[in-house]
Amino acid sequence: MTETNTIVGSNVNTPRTSWPWSRDTLVQNMSYMPPEESEALLALFSWCADPRHPLTRDEAANRLGFSPETIYQLMSGKYRDPDTREAKRPSAAFLKAIKEFLSTESRRFMLGKNEMVETPTAKRIYTACDLARESQTVVFIWGPSHIGKTWAVERYYAPRNNHGKTIYCRMRAASGLMGMVRAMAEAAGISNKSNTPDLIRRIKNATTPNTLWILDEVHLLANTYRKGSFFGCMEVMREIYDETECGMVLIFTILDDVKAASQQELQQLWRRGVHKVPLPDMPTRGDVAAILKHHGLDFPDKGFKVTVKGVTDEPRECIRQQARFNGLKAITERIRYAYKMASKTGSEKITWENFMEAHFTMEKQATIQKDWD
Amino acid sequence: MITLSSPVADTARAVASYKHELLVKVMTAIVKKGLEHTYVFPGDLPEDIVEMEHRQGVTSNAWNTLRSLEIIEPLPPSFNNESLQIFGGRKQNKNPSAKLRWNIVYRLSNPSAAYAWARANNISLDKPDTKPAIQTELILV
């Protein structure tokens, strides 16, 4: 079954139009295949239809070393044995080619981007995602901003577990139910040009029990002018979960609205979330130590002092304060700046002197310099 | 598209006009390597891809042109990866005449644009081992 929606506009030769399906139609068309085979094809579709790294069907076929017609027939459910006319499954060589193609493409796409350091907090998040997938339940993860939640799922977990069954979706600010449904449809590779009930239906059709939905920044759904919109969004999530029995990870920065309604409006959803993963209210010592180690710095001992340009301070105290009040980004930005300081001296490695110099410079920038006095 | 600085653009234009065939040959080799691997750098190309007398102008402009077309992009200078032997976004070129120079490493940033460029130049980016199978039973002996 192919999409019959009319293409509006003149620019029809885009990579996306060469894939004339949505995820929900693909799930239906390939329902005769074992999950690992249909998931490989879904992963291929998701990768090539993603506007961040688009590829036409012909180009993907060229990379795989198979004909575009084979992909078309498989994805349309028309791949049949010429003699018996029975539905045929993709060959092992085809599946192997998809696996190799996706591995090369994803590694190339991430090459050169900032590396994700596996911190203890990130590992807790991976475990929570695995739990949701295995137990096919709703998992709540909540923790303050800038402790690495989004990086852990967006940059590490989702790309490494995207066998066509992990869908990462980030909620948009002040978007309400329509915005949530549209964001989920886009993440799943479904055209968002439809009304809300129809999109919800198609999202359900695109979701199988093997699917893991990772919904990030869910607390943003509460920032709408219409009272009760947040509960509406949560109930739609529950409905999708109930009807498909998929795994679902809900990530919040602020969980107050959910907790307050956990025994009232949201009791049904709250009780479905057997696994609840609260994250520490600031980056842990282990998190910071892992990041510092990655950059060749040992975690500073108590009393260890560094003097830069006549100013003396304790790196440990500086890191503790930044972790407490500003989060991980404040520390990683100081590390980035420290590399700049180190490169001025011709070194490729950073020292605590470089780190503290970066810290003092950034602190100075944050204060207003009065030049009249 | 990235606008090259005037001296670089002038040279690229001259090479594209006078040595177009050689330029496209090197660009094709870069794109093919870029598609096969996660990264591509001058050490991946055979040294004799063009004759010695044309090498410098043609190869450097092939990289510059692909970069300006946003088909390839250099890895950031802050990128280090010990297993890939890339440090500061550069990798040592082990080709004999490269004298162990540290060359910039690129990645194919837009495979779709690479295919569009290949189509515009009538070039096939097919893998060498993916020729269609011959139906041997119908061959007349």
Interface residues (C-beta under 8 A of the other chain):
Chain A: P15 H53 P54 L55 T56 D58 E59 N62 R63 G65 F66 T104 E105 R107 R108 L111 G112 R336 Y339 E348
Chain B: L35 E36 H37 T38 Y39 E73 L75 P76 S78 F79 N80 F87 G88 G89 R107 L108 P111 S112 Y115 L125 D126 K127 D129 T130
